[in-house]
Amino acid sequence: MKLKGRVAIVTGAAGGIGRASANLFAKEGARVTLVDVKKEALDETLALIQKEGGDARISLTDVGVEEQVKDCVDETVRGWGRVDILFNNAGIVLVKFLEDTSEREWDRLMSVNLKSIFLGVKHVVPHMRRQGGGVILSTASISSFGGQFKTPAYVASKGAVMLLTRSLAMDYGADSIRVNCICPGITYTPMLEEHLEASGDPEGVLKQRLTRVPLGQVLTPEDIARGALYLVSDDSKGVTGIAHVVDGGITAGFEYDRAWTQPPRAGKH
């Protein structure tokens, strides 16, 4: 098992990438604190892990409130003696032009997507430093690298996640704390569903988007979870400060349309 004996905190664990990652971490031997504000969905994640024989606990925590984040970290350490992995995965999307966005909506998105990382890191680093190291992983996005239509607040937050990751990697490398982010592409999650529904033509928009993906498919939360496992395990020992892209190839080039591609040519390879 790649995470045997380790303790992980996974935010946004009520579904999607967070649930898949928490489940995989537990299968690989980690004890996992499941963090979210959605009690029923968290219970489902916990039941899934326990069914597989894993060890997990629930923490109903608003990741944008410092007191709650501190309590979550402290309770994890009290219960299991340490914290080796912090996966800052909680995130929300807002599909609105900037002039239509209220200050409250902007602040809420930044609180969940960005402030949560500040708070989580602030309160796990002292524990990781005392125990001799740890791993911090955050969910960024392919939107960390470029704009995306009608989601300026979301894109701004994800761009910040990537640069914050690189800065933290420099700050905490001497403490043997590795800091990376993972950048999912088009992944089938509740957030993707919300984004597509806002378009008014979910099927048409998704079909059009996939023409720009060389692998031509929607990723699953499990696809991203496997990337996350790599980044929090010793498989990536020595890797810090990177933005690990899992996107089916969508960011590989500036121009691509799957509908116009030709079948592979026969011959030697």
Rosetta blueprint (number, residue, H / E / L):
1 M L
2 K L
3 L L
4 K L
5 G L
6 R L
7 V E
8 A E
9 I E
10 V E
11 T E
12 G L
13 A L
14 A L
15 G L
16 G H
17 I H
18 G H
19 R H
20 A H
21 S H
22 A H
23 N H
24 L H
25 F H
26 A H
27 K H
28 E L
29 G L
30 A L
31 R E
32 V E
33 T E
34 L E
35 V E
36 D E
37 V L
38 K L
39 K H
40 E H
41 A H
42 L H
43 D H
44 E H
45 T H
46 L H
47 A H
48 L H
49 I H
50 Q H
51 K H
52 E L
53 G L
54 G L
55 D E
56 A E
57 R E
58 I E
59 S E
60 L E
61 T L
62 D L
63 V L
64 G L
65 V L
66 E H
67 E H
68 Q H
69 V H
70 K H
71 D H
72 C H
73 V H
74 D H
75 E H
76 T H
77 V H
78 R H
79 G H
80 W H
81 G L
82 R L
83 V L
84 D L
85 I E
86 L E
87 F E
88 N E
89 N L
90 A L
91 G L
92 I L
93 V L
94 L L
95 V L
96 K L
97 F L
98 L H
99 E H
100 D H
101 T L
102 S L
103 E H
104 R H
105 E H
106 W H
107 D H
108 R H
109 L H
110 M H
111 S H
112 V H
113 N H
114 L H
115 K H
116 S H
117 I H
118 F H
119 L H
120 G H
121 V H
122 K H
123 H H
124 V H
125 V H
126 P H
127 H H
128 M H
129 R H
130 R H
131 Q H
132 G L
133 G L
134 G E
135 V E
136 I E
137 L E
138 S E
139 T E
140 A L
141 S L
142 I H
143 S H
144 S H
145 F L
146 G L
147 G L
148 Q L
149 F L
150 K L
151 T L
152 P H
153 A H
154 Y H
155 V H
156 A H
157 S H
158 K H
159 G H
160 A H
161 V H
162 M H
163 L H
164 L H
165 T H
166 R H
167 S H
168 L H
169 A H
170 M H
171 D H
172 Y H
173 G H
174 A H
175 D H
176 S L
177 I E
178 R E
179 V E
180 N E
181 C E
182 I E
183 C E
184 P E
185 G L
186 I L
187 T E
188 Y L
189 T L
190 P H
191 M H
192 L H
193 E H
194 E H
195 H H
196 L H
197 E H
198 A L
199 S L
200 G L
201 D L
202 P H
203 E H
204 G H
205 V H
206 L H
207 K H
208 Q H
209 R H
210 L H
211 T L
212 R L
213 V L
214 P L
215 L L
216 G L
217 Q L
218 V L
219 L E
220 T L
221 P H
222 E H
223 D H
224 I H
225 A H
226 R H
227 G H
228 A H
229 L H
230 Y H
231 L H
232 V H
233 S L
234 D H
235 D H
236 S H
237 K L
238 G L
239 V L
240 T L
241 G L
242 I L
243 A E
244 H E
245 V E
246 V E
247 D L
248 G L
249 G L
250 I L
251 T L
252 A L
253 G L
254 F L
255 E L
256 Y L
257 D L
258 R H
259 A H
260 W H
261 T L
262 Q L
263 P L
264 P L
265 R L
266 A L
267 G L
268 K L
269 H L
